[in-house]
Amino acid sequence: STRLRAMSDGAAEASTAAASAASAAAPALAENASSSSSTAAAAKVASVVLSSEEEMICGHLAKQRAKRKSRSKRLQYQFLFKSVAFLVMLAVVLITKYATEWYEGYKAAQNGTAIVEPVESDTVPQFIKDQKKGEL
């Protein structure tokens, strides 16, 4: 907003300079034509100068708005892309983890030596049964 204010101050100075140039051009035009037509011509020159400056300022402001909008859109798309990339990577990691766990269970089920049968109470050695609680 400070740049915009400085630009508008510069535009005001330029319009003041254009008005003074138009008023300086008015006596030269007065020599060539009548006083009523010279005043109209001076006003026409001043309006042409002001309108071209206003057009230039409006064009510059439009470019600034377009750049700002483009930058905002680009940041929005960049954030969206990074968010989707994060979610895809998270999904890949979780699916890989789940598949690994499933495969380890599958492999253990296929392996004959990995099958563990429940231990019966009769197979416990006698020295473990005879031990009193807390003794070594």
C-alpha positions as CSV (number, residue, x, y, z in Angstrom):
1,S,0.0,0.0,0.0
2,T,3.0,2.3,0.6
3,R,4.2,1.7,-3.0
4,L,0.7,2.4,-4.2
5,R,0.5,5.6,-2.2
6,A,3.9,6.7,-3.5
7,M,2.8,5.9,-7.0
8,S,-0.4,7.9,-6.6
9,D,1.7,10.8,-5.3
10,G,3.9,10.5,-8.4
11,A,0.8,10.4,-10.5
12,A,-0.6,13.5,-8.8
13,E,2.7,15.3,-9.5
14,A,2.6,14.1,-13.1
15,S,-0.9,15.4,-13.5
16,T,0.0,18.7,-12.0
17,A,2.9,18.9,-14.5
18,A,0.6,18.0,-17.3
19,A,-1.9,20.6,-16.3
20,S,0.9,23.3,-16.2
21,A,2.1,22.1,-19.6
22,A,-1.4,22.3,-20.9
23,S,-1.8,25.8,-19.5
24,A,1.5,26.7,-21.1
25,A,0.3,25.3,-24.4
26,A,-2.9,27.4,-24.1
27,P,-1.2,30.8,-25.0
28,A,0.5,29.2,-28.0
29,L,-2.9,27.9,-29.2
30,A,-4.5,31.3,-28.5
31,E,-2.2,32.9,-30.9
32,N,-3.4,30.6,-33.7
33,A,-7.1,30.6,-32.9
34,S,-9.8,32.5,-31.1
35,S,-9.9,32.6,-27.3
36,S,-12.9,30.3,-26.9
37,S,-11.5,27.6,-29.2
38,S,-8.0,27.9,-27.5
39,T,-9.6,27.2,-24.1
40,A,-11.4,24.2,-25.5
41,A,-8.2,23.0,-27.2
42,A,-6.2,23.4,-23.9
43,A,-8.8,21.5,-22.0
44,K,-8.7,18.8,-24.7
45,V,-4.9,18.6,-24.5
46,A,-5.1,18.4,-20.7
47,S,-7.8,15.7,-20.8
48,V,-5.7,13.7,-23.3
49,V,-2.6,13.9,-21.1
50,L,-4.6,13.1,-18.0
51,S,-6.4,10.2,-19.6
52,S,-3.2,8.7,-20.9
53,E,-1.6,9.0,-17.5
54,E,-4.7,7.5,-15.9
55,E,-4.7,4.7,-18.4
56,M,-1.0,4.0,-17.7
57,I,-1.7,4.0,-13.9
58,C,-4.8,1.8,-14.3
59,G,-2.8,-0.6,-16.6
60,H,0.0,-0.8,-14.0
61,L,-2.5,-1.4,-11.2
62,A,-4.2,-4.1,-13.3
63,K,-0.8,-5.8,-13.9
64,Q,-0.1,-5.7,-10.2
65,R,-3.5,-7.3,-9.4
66,A,-2.9,-10.0,-12.0
67,K,0.6,-10.8,-10.7
68,R,-0.8,-11.0,-7.1
69,K,-3.6,-13.2,-8.2
70,S,-1.2,-15.4,-10.2
71,R,1.1,-15.7,-7.2
72,S,-1.7,-16.6,-4.9
73,K,-3.0,-19.3,-7.3
74,R,0.5,-20.7,-7.7
75,L,1.0,-21.0,-4.0
76,Q,-2.5,-22.6,-3.6
77,Y,-1.6,-25.2,-6.3
78,Q,1.8,-25.8,-4.7
79,F,0.3,-26.4,-1.3
80,L,-2.3,-28.7,-2.8
81,F,0.4,-30.7,-4.7
82,K,2.5,-31.1,-1.5
83,S,-0.5,-32.2,0.5
84,V,-1.5,-34.8,-2.0
85,A,2.2,-36.0,-2.3
86,F,2.3,-36.4,1.5
87,L,-0.9,-38.3,1.6
88,V,0.2,-40.6,-1.2
89,M,3.5,-41.3,0.6
90,L,1.7,-42.0,3.8
91,A,-0.6,-44.4,2.1
92,V,2.4,-46.2,0.5
93,V,4.1,-46.5,3.9
94,L,1.0,-47.8,5.7
95,I,0.2,-50.3,2.9
96,T,3.8,-51.5,2.9
97,K,3.8,-52.0,6.7
98,Y,0.5,-53.9,6.6
99,A,1.7,-56.1,3.7
100,T,4.9,-56.9,5.5
101,E,3.1,-57.9,8.7
102,W,0.7,-60.0,6.7
103,Y,3.5,-61.7,4.8
104,E,5.5,-62.5,8.0
105,G,2.4,-64.2,9.4
106,Y,1.8,-66.0,6.1
107,K,5.4,-67.2,6.0
108,A,5.2,-68.4,9.6
109,A,2.1,-70.3,8.9
110,Q,3.7,-72.0,5.9
111,N,6.8,-73.0,7.9
112,G,6.4,-76.3,9.6
113,T,8.9,-75.7,12.4
114,A,7.4,-72.4,13.3
115,I,4.1,-74.0,14.6
116,V,4.1,-73.8,18.3
117,E,1.8,-76.1,20.2
118,P,0.4,-75.1,23.6
119,V,2.5,-76.4,26.5
120,E,0.7,-78.9,28.7
121,S,1.0,-78.6,32.5
122,D,2.4,-82.2,32.7
123,T,5.5,-81.3,30.6
124,V,6.8,-78.8,33.1
125,P,9.9,-80.1,34.9
126,Q,9.6,-81.2,38.5
127,F,12.3,-78.8,39.8
128,I,10.1,-75.9,38.6
129,K,7.1,-77.3,40.4
130,D,9.0,-77.9,43.6
131,Q,10.4,-74.4,43.9
132,K,8.8,-72.3,46.5
133,K,7.7,-68.9,45.6
134,G,10.5,-66.4,45.9
135,E,13.3,-69.0,46.2
136,L,16.0,-69.5,43.7
